[in-house]
Amino acid sequence: MKALLFFTLFMFLAAPPLEATPKKCGKYKTKLDTIQKKQRQANSVKRSNKLKEQEQKAFKTWRKCKQGKLK
């Protein structure tokens, strides 16, 4: 019983704080926001399609970072 208690306590203390994630993923969120800002401006069809691809890639990268799956 004591071993389980100590193990549980150790896991809580050893786990990285969740507050560190926004700091780490902030640059990916900024990049995504910048791309979305460009999308709201008037663009040609070709440029709009390119921005859409960039947004999807940036969103996936940001999402992976938030989930902790990014290297």
C-alpha positions in Angstrom: 0.0 0.0 0.0 2.8 2.4 0.9 4.7 1.5 -2.3 1.6 2.4 -4.4 1.3 5.7 -2.5 4.9 6.6 -3.1 4.8 5.6 -6.7 1.7 7.8 -7.3 3.3 10.7 -5.6 6.5 10.3 -7.6 4.6 10.2 -10.9 2.9 13.5 -10.0 6.1 15.1 -9.1 8.1 13.7 -12.1 5.5 14.7 -14.7 6.3 17.9 -16.6 4.0 20.8 -15.8 1.2 21.4 -18.3 2.0 25.2 -18.2 5.2 24.6 -20.2 3.3 23.5 -23.3 2.0 26.9 -24.4 5.4 28.4 -24.1 6.9 25.7 -26.2 4.1 25.7 -28.8 3.8 29.5 -29.0 5.9 29.9 -32.1 3.8 27.4 -34.0 0.6 29.2 -32.9 2.1 32.6 -34.0 3.0 31.1 -37.4 -0.6 29.8 -37.8 -2.1 33.2 -36.8 0.2 35.0 -39.3 -1.0 32.7 -42.1 -4.6 33.1 -41.2 -4.1 36.9 -41.1 -2.8 36.8 -44.7 -5.8 34.7 -45.7 -8.2 37.4 -44.6 -6.6 39.8 -47.1 -7.5 39.9 -50.8 -5.5 37.3 -52.7 -5.5 35.7 -56.1 -6.9 32.1 -56.4 -3.3 30.7 -56.7 -2.1 32.6 -53.6 -5.3 31.6 -51.7 -4.6 27.9 -52.5 -1.0 28.2 -51.4 -2.0 29.9 -48.1 -4.6 27.2 -47.5 -1.9 24.5 -47.8 0.4 26.4 -45.5 -2.4 26.8 -43.0 -3.2 23.1 -43.0 0.5 22.3 -42.5 0.9 24.9 -39.7 -2.3 23.7 -38.0 -1.1 20.1 -38.0 2.3 21.1 -36.6 0.7 23.2 -33.9 -1.8 20.5 -33.0 1.0 17.9 -32.7 2.9 20.2 -30.4 -0.1 20.7 -28.2 -0.6 16.9 -28.0 3.1 16.4 -27.2 3.7 14.3 -30.3 6.2 16.7 -31.9 9.9 15.8 -31.7 
